[in-house]
């Protein structure tokens, strides 16, 4: 099978692992920088060009598209789809997951439990927005933020009003979310492949920090998840149309709550913590799905 990995940096852990896993199973693999691709969009002659050459057909494409290049990266992935390549995650599913508001709206529509969330651009009544999510402490997020950037914990009402006013001054869209105190700076990352949780880790924020992202100094350990957590993780990934997803869950007193669904989850933390070969499982899923006649999912 001929596989393309869409990535700006082939030296990243996840990219190297996927490359090695695919090659070990006998596939021909090429890492392609999506920003260096350009496209011919015409009926009957659609094509992708890269570094001065027209790319031949790829059986499958693995998108490792960073948030900063979502628009162009998913456009390139969509062109591969038009040309008949199987995408490990479809372009429409990636854009759906990257839009924080859209993804939360879809999860809420499906009845998937999550923290109480408010959304605003320029609220006329900041106090009402704060009360909407149960008052302080609360978390204020920039919709465009990622990897813990643009996320602030406001521990008092006055602090919350100040942060919201500051974000409003940036002409930004704002998410206001209840703070799950009992989570104690921990969350569960469930790695879903093909409708099944294949690994899970608990991430603990470093002392003095409430964001558990590993690249921000958080620590990880293996964890056993409940049937309810497993079911919610699978349901969340399916709701956004993702075959591969990192679903982040908070353990609240009222039960597990989905905090975020990542369309391009990193492999380093979860592979090294659990000792599981996630990359090979992703390639095995591609082998099952990338067959002649496959159909893209549909939906908005």
LUMVEXTOR-173536 format. One line per 10 residues: number of its first residue (from 1); their letters; for each residue x, y, z of N, C-alpha, C. Coordinates in Angstrom, 1 decimal. Layout:
<nodes>
NUM) A) X/Y/Z/X/Y/Z/X/Y/Z | ...
</nodes>
This chain:
<nodes>
1) XXXXXXXXXX) 0.8/-1.2/0.0/0.0/0.0/0.0/0.9/1.3/0.0 | 0.4/2.3/-0.7/1.2/3.5/-0.8/0.5/4.5/0.1 | 1.2/5.1/1.1/0.7/5.9/2.1/1.4/7.3/2.2 | 0.7/8.3/2.3/1.2/9.7/2.6/0.9/10.1/4.0 | 1.9/10.7/4.6/1.7/11.3/6.0/1.8/12.8/5.8 | 0.7/13.5/6.0/0.7/15.0/5.9/1.2/15.6/7.2 | 2.4/16.1/7.1/3.1/16.7/8.3/4.1/17.8/7.9 | 4.2/18.8/8.7/5.2/19.9/8.4/6.5/19.5/8.9 | 6.6/18.5/9.8/7.9/18.1/10.5/7.9/16.6/10.6 | 8.7/16.0/9.7/8.8/14.5/9.8/9.7/14.0/10.9
11) XXXXXXXXXX) 10.3/14.9/11.7/11.2/14.5/12.8/10.4/14.4/14.1 | 9.1/14.8/14.1/8.3/14.7/15.3/8.1/13.2/15.7 | 8.0/12.9/17.0/7.8/11.5/17.4/6.7/10.8/16.7 | 5.5/11.4/16.7/4.3/10.7/16.2/4.5/10.4/14.7 | 5.1/11.3/14.0/5.4/11.1/12.5/6.4/10.0/12.3 | 7.5/10.0/13.1/8.5/9.0/12.9/7.9/7.6/13.3 | 7.1/7.5/14.3/6.5/6.2/14.7/5.6/5.7/13.6 | 4.7/6.6/13.1/3.8/6.1/12.0/4.6/5.7/10.8 | 5.6/6.4/10.4/6.5/6.1/9.3/7.1/4.7/9.5 | 7.7/4.5/10.7/8.4/3.2/11.0/7.4/2.1/11.0
21) XXXXXXXXXX) 6.2/2.3/11.6/5.2/1.2/11.7/4.7/0.8/10.4 | 4.5/1.8/9.5/3.9/1.5/8.1/5.0/0.8/7.3 | 6.2/1.2/7.4/7.3/0.5/6.7/7.5/-0.9/7.1 | 7.4/-1.1/8.5/7.6/-2.4/9.0/6.6/-3.4/8.5 | 5.4/-2.9/8.2/4.3/-3.7/7.6/4.3/-3.8/6.1 | 5.4/-3.3/5.5/5.6/-3.4/4.1/5.0/-2.4/3.2 | 4.7/-1.2/3.8/4.0/-0.2/3.0/5.1/0.8/2.5 | 4.8/1.5/1.4/5.6/2.6/0.9/5.0/3.9/1.4 | 5.9/4.6/2.1/5.4/5.8/2.9/6.2/7.0/2.5 | 5.5/8.2/2.4/6.2/9.4/2.1/5.6/10.5/3.0
31) XXXXXXXXXX) 6.5/11.3/3.6/6.0/12.4/4.4/6.0/13.7/3.5 | 4.8/14.3/3.5/4.5/15.4/2.6/4.1/16.6/3.5 | 4.8/17.8/3.2/4.5/19.0/3.9/3.2/19.6/3.2 | 2.1/19.7/3.9/0.9/20.2/3.2/1.0/21.6/2.6 | 1.8/22.4/3.3/1.9/23.8/2.9/2.8/24.0/1.6 | 3.5/22.9/1.2/4.2/22.9/0.0/3.5/22.3/-1.2 | 2.2/21.9/-0.9/1.4/21.3/-1.9/0.6/22.4/-2.6 | 0.3/22.2/-3.9/-0.6/23.1/-4.6/-1.5/22.3/-5.5 | -2.6/22.7/-5.8/-3.7/21.8/-6.4/-4.3/22.3/-7.7 | -4.6/21.4/-8.5/-5.3/21.6/-9.7/-6.7/21.2/-9.5
41) XXXXXXXXXX) -7.7/22.1/-9.5/-9.1/21.8/-9.1/-9.9/22.0/-10.4 | -10.1/20.9/-11.1/-10.8/20.9/-12.3/-11.6/19.6/-12.5 | -12.8/19.6/-13.1/-13.5/18.3/-13.3/-12.7/17.4/-14.2 | -12.5/16.2/-13.8/-11.8/15.2/-14.6/-10.3/15.3/-14.6 | -9.7/16.4/-14.0/-8.2/16.5/-14.0/-7.7/17.0/-12.7 | -8.4/16.7/-11.6/-8.0/17.2/-10.3/-6.7/16.5/-9.9 | -5.7/17.3/-9.4/-4.4/16.7/-9.1/-3.8/17.5/-7.9 | -2.7/16.9/-7.4/-2.0/17.6/-6.3/-0.5/17.6/-6.8 | 0.1/18.8/-6.7/1.5/19.0/-7.1/2.3/19.3/-5.8 | 3.5/18.8/-5.8/4.4/18.9/-4.6/5.8/19.0/-5.1
51) XXXXXXXXXX) 6.5/20.1/-4.7/7.9/20.3/-5.0/8.2/20.1/-6.5 | 7.3/20.7/-7.3/7.6/20.7/-8.8/7.1/19.4/-9.5 | 6.4/18.6/-8.8/5.9/17.3/-9.5/4.5/17.0/-9.1 | 3.8/16.3/-10.1/2.5/15.9/-9.8/2.5/14.6/-9.0 | 1.8/14.6/-7.9/1.8/13.4/-7.0/1.0/12.3/-7.7 | 1.5/11.1/-7.7/0.7/9.9/-8.1/-0.3/9.5/-7.0 | -1.1/8.5/-7.3/-2.2/8.1/-6.4/-1.6/7.5/-5.1 | -2.2/7.9/-4.0/-1.9/7.3/-2.7/-3.1/6.5/-2.2 | -2.9/5.3/-1.7/-4.0/4.5/-1.2/-4.6/5.1/0.0 | -3.8/5.7/0.9/-4.2/6.3/2.1/-3.4/7.5/2.5
61) XXXXXXXXXX) -4.0/8.4/3.3/-3.3/9.6/3.8/-3.5/9.6/5.3 | -2.5/9.9/6.0/-2.5/10.1/7.5/-2.3/11.6/7.8 | -3.4/12.3/8.2/-3.2/13.7/8.4/-2.6/14.0/9.8 | -1.5/14.7/9.8/-0.9/15.2/11.1/-0.8/16.7/11.0 | -2.0/17.3/10.9/-2.1/18.7/10.6/-2.2/19.5/11.8 | -1.3/20.4/12.1/-1.3/21.2/13.3/-2.4/22.3/13.2 | -2.9/22.8/14.4/-4.0/23.7/14.4/-3.7/25.0/13.6 | -2.4/25.4/13.6/-2.1/26.7/12.9/-2.3/26.6/11.4 | -2.4/25.4/10.8/-2.5/25.3/9.4/-3.8/24.5/9.0 | -4.8/24.6/9.9/-6.0/23.8/9.7/-6.7/24.1/8.4
71) XXXXXXXXXX) -6.8/25.3/8.1/-7.6/25.7/6.8/-6.9/25.1/5.6 | -5.6/25.4/5.4/-4.9/24.9/4.2/-4.7/23.4/4.3 | -4.3/23.0/5.5/-4.0/21.5/5.6/-5.2/20.7/5.3 | -6.4/21.1/5.8/-7.6/20.3/5.5/-8.0/20.4/4.0 | -7.7/21.6/3.4/-7.9/21.7/1.9/-7.1/20.7/1.1 | -5.9/20.6/1.5/-5.0/19.6/0.8/-5.5/18.2/1.1 | -5.9/17.9/2.3/-6.4/16.5/2.6/-7.7/16.3/1.8 | -8.5/17.3/1.7/-9.8/17.2/0.9/-9.4/16.9/-0.6 | -8.4/17.4/-1.1/-8.0/17.2/-2.5/-7.5/15.7/-2.6 | -6.8/15.2/-1.6/-6.4/13.8/-1.6/-7.7/12.9/-1.6
81) XXXXXXXXXX) -8.7/13.3/-0.9/-10.0/12.6/-0.8/-10.7/12.6/-2.2 | -10.7/13.8/-2.8/-11.2/13.9/-4.2/-10.6/13.0/-5.2 | -9.2/12.8/-5.0/-8.5/12.0/-5.9/-8.5/10.5/-5.5 | -9.3/10.2/-4.5/-9.6/8.7/-4.2/-8.7/8.1/-3.1 | -8.0/8.9/-2.3/-7.2/8.4/-1.2/-8.1/8.3/0.1 | -7.8/7.2/0.8/-8.5/7.0/2.1/-7.9/7.9/3.1 | -8.6/8.7/3.9/-8.1/9.5/4.9/-8.3/8.9/6.3 | -7.2/8.8/7.1/-7.3/8.2/8.4/-8.4/9.0/9.2 | -8.4/10.3/9.1/-9.5/11.1/9.6/-9.9/12.0/8.5 | -11.2/12.1/8.2/-11.6/12.9/7.1/-11.5/14.4/7.4
91) XXXXXXXXXX) -11.3/15.2/6.3/-11.1/16.6/6.4/-12.2/17.3/7.1 | -13.5/16.9/6.8/-14.6/17.6/7.4/-14.7/17.3/8.9 | -14.2/16.1/9.3/-14.2/15.7/10.8/-13.1/16.5/11.5 | -12.0/16.7/10.9/-10.9/17.5/11.5/-11.4/18.9/11.7 | -12.0/19.6/10.7/-12.4/20.9/10.9/-13.5/21.0/11.9 | -14.3/20.0/12.0/-15.4/20.0/13.0/-14.8/19.9/14.4 | -13.8/19.1/14.6/-13.2/19.0/15.9/-12.4/20.2/16.3 | -11.8/20.9/15.3/-10.9/22.0/15.6/-11.7/23.3/16.0 | -13.0/23.3/15.5/-13.9/24.4/15.9/-14.5/24.1/17.3 | -13.9/24.7/18.3/-14.3/24.3/19.7/-15.8/24.5/19.9
101) XXXXXXXXXX) -16.4/25.6/19.5/-17.8/25.8/19.7/-18.6/24.8/18.9 | -18.3/24.6/17.7/-19.1/23.6/16.9/-19.0/22.2/17.5 | -17.8/21.8/17.9/-17.7/20.4/18.5/-18.5/20.3/19.8 | -18.5/21.4/20.6/-19.2/21.3/21.9/-20.7/21.3/21.6 | -21.2/22.1/20.6/-22.6/22.0/20.2/-23.0/20.7/19.8 | -22.2/20.0/19.0/-22.5/18.7/18.5/-22.5/17.7/19.6 | -21.6/17.7/20.5/-21.5/16.8/21.7/-22.8/17.0/22.6 | -23.1/18.3/22.8/-24.3/18.6/23.6/-25.6/18.1/23.0 | -25.7/18.2/21.6/-26.8/17.7/20.9/-27.0/16.2/21.1 | -25.9/15.5/21.2/-25.9/14.0/21.4/-26.1/13.6/22.8
111) XXXXXXXXXX) -26.2/14.6/23.7/-26.3/14.3/25.1/-25.1/13.8/25.8 | -23.9/14.1/25.2/-22.7/13.7/25.9/-22.3/14.6/27.0 | -22.1/14.1/28.2/-21.9/15.0/29.4/-20.6/15.8/29.2 | -20.7/17.1/29.6/-19.5/17.9/29.5/-19.7/19.1/30.5 | -18.6/19.8/30.9/-18.8/20.9/31.8/-19.8/22.0/31.2 | -20.5/22.6/32.1/-21.4/23.7/31.7/-20.6/24.8/31.0 | -21.1/25.2/29.8/-20.3/26.1/29.0/-21.1/27.2/28.5 | -20.5/28.4/28.5/-21.2/29.5/27.8/-20.3/30.1/26.7 | -20.9/30.7/25.8/-20.1/31.2/24.6/-20.5/32.7/24.3 | -19.6/33.5/24.1/-19.9/34.9/23.8/-18.8/35.6/23.0
121) XXXXXXXXXX) -19.2/36.7/22.4/-18.3/37.6/21.7/-18.1/38.9/22.5 | -19.2/39.6/22.6/-19.2/40.9/23.4/-20.4/40.9/24.3 | -20.3/40.1/25.4/-21.5/40.0/26.2/-21.9/41.4/26.8 | -23.2/41.7/26.7/-23.7/43.0/27.3/-23.7/42.9/28.8 | -23.8/41.7/29.3/-23.9/41.5/30.8/-22.9/40.4/31.2 | -21.7/40.8/31.6/-20.7/39.9/32.0/-21.1/39.0/33.2 | -21.8/39.7/34.1/-22.3/39.0/35.3/-23.3/37.8/34.9 | -24.1/38.1/34.0/-25.1/37.0/33.5/-24.3/35.9/32.9 | -23.3/36.2/32.1/-22.5/35.1/31.5/-21.8/34.3/32.6 | -21.3/34.9/33.6/-20.6/34.2/34.7/-21.7/33.3/35.4
131) XXXXXXXXXX) -22.8/33.9/35.7/-23.9/33.1/36.4/-24.4/31.9/35.6 | -24.3/32.1/34.3/-24.8/31.0/33.3/-24.1/29.7/33.6 | -22.8/29.8/34.0/-22.0/28.6/34.2/-21.8/28.3/35.7 | -22.5/28.9/36.5/-22.5/28.6/37.9/-21.6/29.5/38.8 | -21.1/30.6/38.2/-20.2/31.5/39.0/-18.8/31.0/39.1 | -18.0/31.8/39.8/-16.6/31.6/40.0/-16.4/30.5/41.1 | -15.3/29.7/41.0/-14.2/29.8/40.0/-14.7/29.2/38.6 | -14.1/29.7/37.6/-14.5/29.2/36.2/-13.3/29.4/35.3 | -13.4/28.7/34.2/-12.3/28.7/33.2/-12.7/29.6/32.0 | -11.9/30.4/31.6/-12.1/31.3/30.4/-11.2/30.9/29.3
141) XXXXXXXXXX) -11.7/30.6/28.1/-10.9/30.1/27.0/-11.1/30.9/25.8 | -10.0/31.2/25.0/-10.2/31.7/23.7/-10.5/30.6/22.8 | -11.5/30.8/21.9/-11.9/29.7/21.0/-10.8/29.3/20.1 | -9.9/30.3/19.7/-8.8/30.0/18.8/-7.6/29.4/19.5 | -7.6/29.3/20.8/-6.5/28.8/21.6/-6.3/27.3/21.4 | -5.1/26.8/21.7/-4.8/25.3/21.6/-3.7/25.0/22.5 | -3.6/23.7/22.9/-2.6/23.2/23.8/-2.4/24.0/25.1 | -3.5/24.4/25.6/-3.5/25.1/26.9/-3.2/26.6/26.8 | -3.0/27.1/25.5/-2.7/28.5/25.3/-4.1/29.2/25.2 | -4.2/30.4/25.9/-5.5/31.1/25.9/-6.5/30.5/26.8
151) XXXXXXXXXX) -6.0/29.8/27.9/-6.9/29.2/28.9/-6.5/29.8/30.2 | -7.5/30.4/30.9/-7.2/31.1/32.2/-8.2/30.6/33.2 | -7.7/30.3/34.4/-8.6/30.0/35.5/-8.8/31.2/36.3 | -10.1/31.6/36.4/-10.4/32.8/37.2/-11.1/32.3/38.5 | -10.4/32.5/39.6/-10.8/31.9/40.9/-11.9/32.7/41.6 | -12.0/34.0/41.3/-13.0/34.9/41.9/-13.8/35.5/40.8 | -15.0/36.1/41.2/-15.9/36.8/40.3/-15.1/38.0/39.7 | -14.4/38.7/40.5/-13.7/39.9/40.0/-12.7/39.5/39.0 | -12.0/38.4/39.3/-10.9/38.0/38.3/-11.6/37.5/37.0 | -12.7/36.8/37.1/-13.4/36.4/35.9/-13.9/37.6/35.1
161) XXXXXXXXXX) -14.4/38.6/35.7/-14.9/39.8/35.0/-13.7/40.5/34.3 | -12.5/40.5/35.0/-11.3/41.1/34.4/-10.8/40.4/33.2 | -10.8/39.0/33.3/-10.3/38.2/32.2/-11.2/38.3/31.0 | -12.5/38.2/31.3/-13.5/38.3/30.2/-13.4/39.7/29.5 | -13.3/40.7/30.3/-13.1/42.1/29.7/-11.8/42.2/28.9 | -10.8/41.6/29.4/-9.5/41.6/28.6/-9.6/40.9/27.3 | -10.2/39.7/27.3/-10.4/38.9/26.1/-11.3/39.6/25.1 | -12.3/40.3/25.7/-13.3/41.1/24.8/-12.5/42.2/24.1 | -11.5/42.8/24.8/-10.7/43.8/24.2/-9.9/43.3/23.0 | -9.7/42.0/23.0/-8.9/41.4/21.8/-9.8/41.1/20.6
171) XXXXXXXXXX) -11.1/41.5/20.8/-12.1/41.2/19.7/-12.2/39.7/19.5 | -12.1/38.9/20.5/-12.1/37.5/20.4/-13.4/36.8/20.8 | -13.6/35.6/20.3/-14.7/34.8/20.8/-14.3/34.1/22.1 | -15.2/34.0/23.0/-14.8/33.5/24.4/-15.7/32.3/24.8 | -15.1/31.3/25.3/-15.8/30.2/26.0/-15.6/30.4/27.5 | -16.7/30.3/28.2/-16.6/30.4/29.7/-17.2/29.0/30.2 | -16.4/28.4/31.0/-16.7/27.0/31.4/-16.6/26.8/32.9 | -17.5/26.0/33.5/-17.4/25.7/34.9/-16.1/25.0/35.2 | -15.5/25.3/36.4/-14.3/24.7/36.8/-14.6/23.5/37.6 | -14.1/22.3/37.2/-14.3/21.0/37.9/-13.3/20.9/39.0
181) XXXXXXXXXX) -13.5/21.4/40.2/-12.6/21.4/41.3/-12.1/20.0/41.7 | -13.1/19.1/41.7/-12.8/17.8/42.2/-11.8/17.0/41.3 | -11.6/17.5/40.1/-10.7/16.8/39.2/-9.3/17.0/39.6 | -9.0/18.0/40.5/-7.7/18.3/41.1/-6.6/18.3/40.0 | -6.8/19.0/38.9/-5.8/19.2/37.9/-5.5/17.9/37.1 | -6.4/16.9/37.2/-6.2/15.7/36.4/-7.2/15.6/35.3 | -6.8/14.9/34.3/-7.8/14.5/33.3/-7.4/13.1/32.7 | -8.3/12.5/32.0/-8.0/11.2/31.4/-8.0/11.4/29.9 | -6.9/11.0/29.2/-6.8/11.0/27.8/-7.1/9.6/27.3 | -8.2/9.4/26.5/-8.5/8.1/25.9/-8.2/8.2/24.5
191) XXXXXXXXXX) -7.4/7.2/24.0/-7.1/7.2/22.6/-8.0/6.2/21.9 | -8.8/6.7/21.0/-9.8/5.9/20.3/-9.4/5.7/18.8 | -9.4/4.4/18.4/-9.2/4.0/17.1/-10.3/3.1/16.6 | -11.0/3.5/15.5/-12.0/2.6/15.0/-13.1/2.2/15.9 | -13.5/3.2/16.7/-14.7/2.9/17.6/-14.3/2.1/18.9 | -13.0/2.1/19.2/-12.5/1.3/20.4/-11.5/2.1/21.1 | -11.5/2.2/22.4/-10.5/2.8/23.2/-9.3/1.8/23.3 | -8.2/2.2/22.8/-7.0/1.2/22.7/-6.0/1.5/23.8 | -6.1/2.7/24.4/-5.2/3.1/25.5/-5.8/4.3/26.3 | -5.4/4.4/27.5/-5.8/5.5/28.3/-4.7/5.9/29.4
201) XXXXXXXXXX) -4.6/7.2/29.6/-3.6/7.6/30.6/-4.3/8.7/31.4 | -3.8/8.8/32.6/-4.2/10.0/33.5/-3.1/11.0/33.5 | -3.5/12.2/33.2/-2.5/13.3/33.1/-2.7/14.2/34.3 | -1.6/14.5/35.1/-1.7/15.3/36.3/-0.9/16.6/36.0 | -1.6/17.8/36.2/-0.9/19.0/36.1/0.2/19.2/37.1 | 1.2/19.9/36.7/2.3/20.2/37.7/1.8/21.1/38.8 | 2.5/21.1/39.9/2.0/21.9/41.1/1.8/23.4/40.7 | 0.7/23.9/41.1/0.4/25.3/40.9/-0.2/25.6/39.5 | -0.5/24.5/38.7/-1.0/24.6/37.4/-2.3/23.8/37.3 | -3.3/24.2/36.6/-4.5/23.4/36.4/-4.6/22.8/35.1
211) XXXXXXXXXX) -3.8/23.2/34.1/-3.8/22.6/32.8/-2.9/21.4/32.8 | -3.4/20.2/32.4/-2.7/19.0/32.5/-1.9/18.6/31.3 | -1.8/19.5/30.3/-1.0/19.2/29.1/0.4/18.7/29.4 | 0.8/17.6/28.8/2.2/17.1/29.1/3.3/18.1/28.7 | 3.1/18.8/27.6/4.1/19.7/27.2/4.2/20.9/28.1 | 3.3/21.1/29.0/3.3/22.2/30.0/3.8/21.7/31.3 | 4.4/20.5/31.3/5.0/20.0/32.6/4.2/19.0/33.3 | 3.1/18.6/32.8/2.2/17.6/33.4/2.9/16.2/33.4 | 2.4/15.4/34.2/2.9/14.0/34.3/1.8/13.0/33.9 | 2.2/11.8/33.5/1.2/10.9/33.0/1.5/9.5/33.7
221) XXXXXXXXXX) 0.4/8.8/33.9/0.5/7.4/34.3/-0.6/6.6/33.7 | -0.4/5.3/33.7/-1.5/4.4/33.2/-2.7/4.4/34.1 | -3.8/4.3/33.5/-5.1/4.3/34.3/-6.1/3.3/33.7 | -6.9/2.7/34.6/-8.0/1.9/34.2/-9.2/2.8/34.1 | -9.9/2.7/33.0/-11.1/3.6/32.9/-12.4/2.7/33.1 | -13.4/3.4/33.4/-14.7/2.7/33.7/-15.4/2.4/32.3 | -16.4/1.6/32.4/-17.2/1.3/31.2/-17.9/2.6/30.7 | -18.3/3.4/31.7/-19.0/4.6/31.3/-18.0/5.6/30.6 | -16.8/5.7/31.1/-15.8/6.5/30.5/-15.4/6.0/29.1 | -15.4/4.7/28.9/-15.1/4.1/27.6/-16.2/4.4/26.6
231) XXXXXXXXXX) -17.4/4.2/27.1/-18.6/4.5/26.2/-18.6/5.9/25.8 | -18.4/6.9/26.7/-18.5/8.3/26.4/-17.4/8.7/25.4 | -16.2/8.1/25.6/-15.0/8.5/24.7/-15.3/8.0/23.3 | -15.9/6.8/23.1/-16.2/6.3/21.8/-17.3/7.1/21.2 | -18.3/7.4/22.0/-19.5/8.2/21.5/-19.0/9.6/21.0 | -18.1/10.2/21.8/-17.6/11.6/21.4/-16.9/11.6/20.1 | -16.0/10.6/19.9/-15.2/10.5/18.7/-16.2/10.3/17.5 | -17.2/9.4/17.7/-18.1/9.1/16.6/-19.0/10.3/16.3 | -19.3/11.1/17.3/-20.2/12.2/17.1/-19.5/13.2/16.1 | -18.2/13.4/16.2/-17.4/14.3/15.4/-16.9/13.6/14.1
241) XXXXXXXXXX) -17.2/12.3/13.9/-16.8/11.6/12.7/-15.4/11.2/12.6 | -14.7/11.1/13.8/-13.3/10.8/13.8/-13.0/9.3/14.0 | -12.2/8.7/13.2/-11.8/7.3/13.4/-10.7/7.2/14.4 | -9.9/8.2/14.5/-8.8/8.3/15.4/-9.0/9.6/16.2 | -9.0/9.5/17.5/-9.2/10.7/18.4/-8.6/10.5/19.7 | -8.1/11.7/20.3/-7.8/11.7/21.7/-8.9/12.4/22.4 | -9.6/11.7/23.3/-10.8/12.3/24.0/-10.4/12.5/25.4 | -10.4/13.8/25.9/-10.0/14.2/27.2/-11.3/14.3/28.1 | -11.2/13.5/29.2/-12.3/13.4/30.1/-11.9/13.8/31.5 | -12.8/14.6/32.2/-12.6/15.0/33.6/-13.5/14.1/34.4
251) XXXXXXXXXX) -13.0/13.7/35.6/-13.8/12.9/36.5/-14.4/13.8/37.5 | -15.7/14.1/37.4/-16.4/15.0/38.2/-17.3/14.1/39.2 | -17.8/14.8/40.2/-18.7/14.1/41.2/-19.9/13.6/40.5 | -20.4/14.3/39.4/-21.6/13.8/38.8/-21.4/12.8/37.7 | -20.1/12.4/37.5/-19.7/11.5/36.5/-18.7/12.0/35.5 | -18.3/11.2/34.5/-17.3/11.7/33.5/-17.8/12.7/32.6 | -17.0/13.8/32.4/-17.3/14.9/31.5/-16.3/15.0/30.4 | -16.7/15.1/29.1/-15.8/15.3/28.0/-15.4/16.8/28.0 | -14.1/17.0/28.0/-13.5/18.4/28.0/-13.2/18.8/26.6 | -12.6/17.8/25.8/-12.1/18.2/24.4/-11.9/16.9/23.7
261) XXXXXXXXXX) -12.1/17.0/22.3/-11.8/15.9/21.4/-10.7/16.3/20.4 | -9.6/15.6/20.4/-8.4/16.0/19.6/-8.4/15.2/18.4 | -8.4/15.8/17.2/-8.4/15.1/15.9/-7.0/14.6/15.5 | -6.0/15.1/16.2/-4.6/14.7/15.8/-3.8/14.5/17.1 | -4.2/13.4/17.8/-3.5/13.2/19.1/-2.1/12.8/19.0 | -1.3/13.4/19.9/0.2/13.0/19.9/0.3/11.6/20.5 | 1.3/10.8/20.0/1.5/9.5/20.4/2.6/9.3/21.5 | 3.5/10.2/21.6/4.6/10.0/22.5/4.2/9.8/23.9 | 3.4/10.6/24.5/3.0/10.5/25.9/2.3/9.2/26.2 | 1.3/8.8/25.3/0.5/7.7/25.6/1.2/6.4/25.3
271) XXXXXXXXXX) 2.1/6.4/24.2/2.9/5.1/23.9/3.9/4.9/25.0 | 4.6/5.9/25.4/5.7/5.7/26.4/5.1/5.4/27.8 | 3.9/5.9/28.1/3.3/5.7/29.4/2.7/4.3/29.5 | 2.0/3.9/28.4/1.4/2.6/28.5/2.2/1.4/27.9 | 3.2/1.7/27.1/4.0/0.7/26.5/3.3/0.1/25.3 | 2.2/0.7/24.8/1.4/0.1/23.7/1.9/0.7/22.4 | 1.8/-0.1/21.4/2.2/0.3/20.0/1.0/0.9/19.3 | 0.7/2.1/19.6/-0.5/2.8/19.0/-0.3/3.0/17.5 | 0.9/3.3/17.1/1.1/3.6/15.7/0.8/2.4/14.8 | 1.2/1.2/15.2/0.9/0.0/14.5/-0.6/-0.2/14.4
281) XXXXXXXXXX) -1.3/0.1/15.5/-2.8/-0.1/15.5/-3.4/0.8/14.5 | -2.9/2.1/14.4/-3.4/3.0/13.4/-3.2/2.5/12.0 | -2.0/2.0/11.7/-1.7/1.4/10.4/-2.6/0.2/10.1 | -2.8/-0.6/11.1/-3.7/-1.8/10.9/-5.1/-1.4/10.6 | -5.6/-0.3/11.2/-6.9/0.2/10.9/-7.0/0.7/9.4 | -6.0/1.4/9.0/-5.9/1.8/7.6/-6.0/0.6/6.6 | -5.3/-0.4/7.0/-5.3/-1.6/6.1/-6.7/-2.2/6.0 | -7.4/-2.1/7.1/-8.8/-2.7/7.0/-9.7/-1.8/6.2 | -9.5/-0.5/6.2/-10.5/0.5/5.7/-10.1/0.9/4.3 | -8.8/1.0/3.9/-8.4/1.6/2.6/-8.5/0.6/1.5
291) XXXXXXXXXX) -9.8/0.3/1.2/-10.0/-0.7/0.1/-10.8/0.0/-1.0 | -10.7/-0.5/-2.2/-11.5/0.1/-3.3/-13.0/0.1/-3.0 | -13.6/1.3/-3.3/-15.0/1.4/-3.1/-15.4/2.0/-1.8 | -14.4/2.4/-0.9/-14.8/3.0/0.3/-15.5/4.3/0.1 | -16.4/4.7/1.0/-17.1/5.9/0.9/-16.8/6.8/2.0 | -16.6/8.1/1.7/-16.5/9.1/2.8/-17.7/9.2/3.6 | -17.6/9.5/4.9/-18.7/9.8/5.7/-19.3/11.2/5.2 | -20.5/11.4/5.6/-21.1/12.7/5.2/-21.6/13.4/6.5 | -21.9/14.6/6.4/-22.4/15.3/7.6/-21.8/16.7/7.7 | -22.4/17.6/8.5/-21.9/18.9/8.6/-21.1/19.2/9.8
</nodes>
